[in-house]
Amino acid sequence: MRDTVAVRTTGQEPTPMPRLALYALVVCALAMAAAAVSFVRGSWLGIVWVLLVGVSSNMAWYYLRRAKVTGAGTGTGTGAGTGSVKG
């Protein structure tokens, strides 16, 4: 007997992560690592890195949310999906 698996399709592909959000997440991860290294070495400069983590995580959230609202998951917000064409 053959087992079959039912696959539910909605007709839409999952949208890829916007490029600016991906860059912001990379900066967030690198700043978090830099903050940890700074604090382990006893430097108070890690506070600046922690602040950068906060800013970059907020930027990533903003760009992901904007892409979800506008429906343009592949661009940086300056191309397709940000305006309307009247004709």
ZIQUI-V518392 format. One record per residue. RES is the residue in one small letter. SS is DSSP state (alpha for helix, beta for strand, coil for the rest). D_FIRST is the distance of its C-alpha to the first C-alpha in whole Angstrom. Layout:
{{RES SS D_FIRST} {RES SS D_FIRST}}
//
This chain:
{{m coil 0} {r coil 4} {d coil 7} {t coil 10} {v coil 13} {a coil 16} {v coil 19} {r coil 22} {t coil 25} {t coil 29} {g coil 30} {q coil 32} {e coil 32} {p coil 33} {t coil 37} {p coil 38} {m coil 41} {p coil 44} {r alpha 46} {l alpha 49} {a alpha 47} {l alpha 45} {y alpha 49} {a alpha 50} {l alpha 47} {v alpha 48} {v alpha 52} {c alpha 51} {a alpha 49} {l alpha 52} {a alpha 54} {m alpha 53} {a alpha 53} {a alpha 56} {a alpha 57} {a alpha 56} {v alpha 58} {s alpha 61} {f alpha 61} {v alpha 60} {r coil 63} {g coil 65} {s coil 66} {w coil 66} {l coil 65} {g alpha 61} {i alpha 62} {v alpha 63} {w alpha 59} {v alpha 58} {l alpha 59} {l alpha 58} {v alpha 54} {g alpha 55} {v alpha 56} {s alpha 53} {s alpha 51} {n alpha 52} {m alpha 52} {a alpha 48} {w alpha 48} {y alpha 50} {y alpha 49} {l alpha 45} {r alpha 46} {r alpha 48} {a alpha 45} {k alpha 43} {v alpha 46} {t alpha 47} {g coil 43} {a coil 44} {g coil 42} {t coil 43} {g coil 47} {t coil 50} {g coil 51} {t coil 53} {g coil 51} {a coil 49} {g coil 48} {t coil 51} {g coil 53} {s coil 53} {v coil 55} {k coil 57} {g coil 57}}
//
